[in-house]
Amino acid sequence: MLRGQNAYAERAACPLYTAIAVIEGRWKPMVFQRLLERPRGFGELRRAIPRVTTKVLREQLRQMMADDLITRDELTPRHLGVRYAVSTYGATLGPVFDALWRWGGIHLARHGSARGTVVAAPLGRPNPDAQAVPSRSRGGAVGRLDHLEDS
């Protein structure tokens, strides 16, 4: 096997990378948070997260269902739509998100926390809160993990 393939195999078998891959996604944490509050229909979720597009929300929900984080129940009669809810397995992520929330709050309170990863506004929409981010030598891979694989 080539050196790069070993890195991919190692990442695929790493529990930390696996956990990050399951919860990463622009809207997954927000969808998860909304569903922890109570089960919701698609339209209700869409309204609760105003900037998410229908296409992206649908993709994120499908990924979360594939990972058994949420369930989708079709209501009867059919015109009532569907309800998404956090699955029993998905509820095990609650403490993980709580810990990440606490750590993120501590990190944001640190002086100079904007030096690393900055949550940027979508393309074409300026983020007034974003500060200049210094580039790094490996192609400006600030805030990404993929630059580690060829180290």
C-alpha positions, 0 to 999 in steps of 0.5 A, a space after each residue: 500500500 502507498 503511504 497515503 493509503 495507509 493514512 486513509 486506512 488509519 483515519 477510517 479505523 480511528 474512533 475520533 475521526 469516525 465520531 467527527 465524521 458522523 457529527 460534522 456538517 454545516 447544519 447537523 449540530 443545529 438539527 440535532 439540537 432542535 430535535 433534542 428539544 422535541 420531534 419536528 416535521 421537515 417544514 418546522 425544522 426548515 423554519 427553525 433553521 432559516 438559512 439552511 436550504 431544503 436540499 442541504 437539510 434533506 441531505 443532512 437528515 438522510 445522513 443522520 438517519 443512515 447513522 441511526 442518529 434520528 428516526 423518521 416517522 410518516 404520519 397518518 393520514 399521509 398529508 400530515 407529513 413526517 416527524 423526525 426525532 432523535 433515536 435512542 442511539 442518537 441520544 447518546 451523543 447528547 453528552 458529547 455535544 454538551 462537552 463540545 458546547 462547553 469547550 467551545 464557549 471556553 475557547 471563544 472566551 480566550 484572547 486571540 481565539 480567532 487565530 485558528 478556525 473561524 466560522 465563516 458566513 456562506 460564500 457571498 455573504 460577508 461575516 461582520 464578526 470574522 477576523 483575518 485568519 493567518 495562513 499556514 504553510 500547508 496551503 492555508 489549511 487553517 481549521 482543517 484536519 486533512 493537512 495532517 495526513 501528509 505530515 
